[in-house]
Amino acid sequence: MSTGVIVVIVIGAVILVGGLLIALRARQRRQLDNRRQEAGTLRRTAEHHELQAERQHASADREAARARKAQAEADEQAALARTKSLEAQQRAQAAEREGTLAQEHYAHAQALDPDREDSSTEDSSTNSGERAPSDPQLVEPRHNA
């Protein structure tokens, strides 16, 4: 072989290797670009999911706040109901005491009354436990402060 043929073969080989290297680098760039595009798409998808998650968390937080407020209102209403029930019980007890006091005053007035009849002919309503009509002159009014 002549020197010219060897030089042409070497130059051809160098050009071929150079072409292969250029093609290989172009392929790598395309792969990198594809990976960058895929990564960008995945980032956008992740941002979308993150935004959705934040919205759902915000919605859940608002719902939890409404539930806590409703629970607090229910607790307040329950406390108010307990207070009113206790007040009603206290008023009923006070009324019972007043009724008992009225009975005692009536009985004492009957015992002191010089015009009353013999105890054997006493009004049957007093003996049966019914309340006797109150006489404003006989029963002292009681004032609660």
C-alpha positions as CSV (number, residue, x, y, z in Angstrom):
1,M,0.0,0.0,0.0
2,S,1.1,3.3,-0.7
3,T,1.5,6.1,1.7
4,G,-1.3,8.1,0.1
5,V,-3.8,5.2,0.7
6,I,-2.7,4.9,4.3
7,V,-3.1,8.6,4.9
8,V,-6.6,8.5,3.3
9,I,-7.5,5.5,5.5
10,V,-6.2,7.2,8.6
11,I,-8.0,10.5,7.7
12,G,-11.1,8.5,7.0
13,A,-10.8,6.7,10.3
14,V,-10.3,10.0,12.1
15,I,-13.3,11.5,10.3
16,L,-15.3,8.3,11.1
17,V,-14.3,8.4,14.8
18,G,-15.0,12.2,14.9
19,G,-18.4,11.6,13.3
20,L,-19.1,8.8,15.8
21,L,-18.1,11.1,18.7
22,I,-20.3,13.9,17.4
23,A,-23.2,11.6,16.9
24,L,-22.6,10.1,20.4
25,R,-22.6,13.6,22.0
26,A,-25.7,14.6,20.0
27,R,-27.4,11.5,21.3
28,Q,-26.3,12.2,24.9
29,R,-27.6,15.8,24.5
30,R,-31.0,14.6,23.2
31,Q,-31.2,12.2,26.1
32,L,-30.3,15.0,28.6
33,D,-32.9,17.2,27.0
34,N,-35.5,14.5,27.2
35,R,-34.6,13.9,30.8
36,R,-34.8,17.6,31.5
37,Q,-38.2,17.8,29.8
38,E,-39.4,14.8,31.8
39,A,-38.0,16.3,35.0
40,G,-39.8,19.6,34.2
41,T,-43.0,17.7,33.6
42,L,-42.6,15.8,36.9
43,R,-41.9,19.1,38.7
44,R,-45.0,20.7,37.3
45,T,-47.0,17.6,38.3
46,A,-45.5,17.7,41.7
47,E,-46.3,21.4,42.1
48,H,-49.9,20.7,41.0
49,H,-50.2,17.9,43.6
50,E,-48.6,20.1,46.2
51,L,-51.0,22.9,45.5
52,Q,-53.9,20.4,45.7
53,A,-52.5,19.1,49.0
54,E,-52.2,22.6,50.4
55,R,-55.8,23.4,49.3
56,Q,-57.0,20.2,51.0
57,H,-55.1,20.9,54.1
58,A,-56.5,24.4,54.2
59,S,-60.0,23.0,53.7
60,A,-59.5,20.4,56.4
61,D,-58.1,23.1,58.7
62,R,-61.2,25.3,58.1
63,E,-63.5,22.3,58.7
64,A,-61.7,21.5,61.9
65,A,-62.0,25.1,63.0
66,R,-65.7,25.0,62.3
67,A,-66.0,21.7,64.2
68,R,-64.1,23.2,67.2
69,K,-66.3,26.3,67.1
70,A,-69.4,24.1,66.9
71,Q,-68.2,22.0,69.8
72,A,-67.4,25.1,71.9
73,E,-70.9,26.4,71.2
74,A,-72.4,23.0,72.1
75,D,-70.3,22.9,75.3
76,E,-71.4,26.5,76.1
77,Q,-75.1,25.6,75.5
78,A,-74.7,22.4,77.6
79,A,-73.2,24.5,80.4
80,L,-76.0,27.0,80.1
81,A,-78.6,24.3,80.2
82,R,-77.0,22.8,83.3
83,T,-77.0,26.2,84.9
84,K,-80.6,26.8,84.0
85,S,-81.5,23.3,85.3
86,L,-79.7,24.0,88.6
87,E,-81.5,27.4,88.9
88,A,-84.8,25.7,88.2
89,Q,-84.1,23.1,90.9
90,Q,-83.1,25.9,93.3
91,R,-86.3,27.8,92.5
92,A,-88.3,24.6,93.1
93,Q,-86.6,24.0,96.4
94,A,-87.2,27.7,97.4
95,A,-90.9,27.3,96.4
96,E,-91.1,24.2,98.5
97,R,-89.6,26.0,101.5
98,E,-91.9,28.9,101.0
99,G,-94.9,26.5,100.9
100,T,-93.7,24.7,104.0
101,L,-93.2,28.0,105.7
102,A,-96.7,29.1,104.7
103,Q,-98.1,25.9,106.1
104,E,-96.3,26.4,109.4
105,H,-97.5,30.0,109.6
106,Y,-101.0,28.9,108.8
107,A,-100.9,26.2,111.5
108,H,-99.4,28.6,114.0
109,A,-102.1,31.2,113.2
110,Q,-104.8,28.5,113.7
111,A,-103.2,27.6,117.0
112,L,-103.2,31.2,118.2
113,D,-106.6,32.1,116.9
114,P,-109.0,32.5,119.8
115,D,-112.0,32.2,117.5
116,R,-111.1,28.9,116.0
117,E,-113.2,25.9,116.6
118,D,-112.2,22.8,118.6
119,S,-109.4,20.9,117.0
120,S,-111.7,18.0,116.3
121,T,-113.8,20.1,113.9
122,E,-110.7,21.6,112.2
123,D,-110.8,22.1,108.5
124,S,-110.2,18.7,106.7
125,S,-108.1,20.3,104.0
126,T,-105.4,21.1,106.7
127,N,-105.3,17.5,107.8
128,S,-105.1,16.1,104.3
129,G,-101.9,17.9,103.5
130,E,-103.5,20.4,101.1
131,R,-102.4,24.0,101.3
132,A,-104.7,26.2,103.2
133,P,-105.7,29.6,101.8
134,S,-103.2,32.1,102.9
135,D,-104.5,35.0,104.9
136,P,-102.3,38.1,104.4
137,Q,-102.8,39.2,108.0
138,L,-101.7,35.8,109.4
139,V,-98.8,35.0,107.1
140,E,-95.9,37.3,107.2
141,P,-94.4,38.0,103.7
142,R,-91.0,36.7,103.2
143,H,-88.5,38.7,101.0
144,N,-85.6,37.0,99.4
145,A,-82.7,39.3,98.8
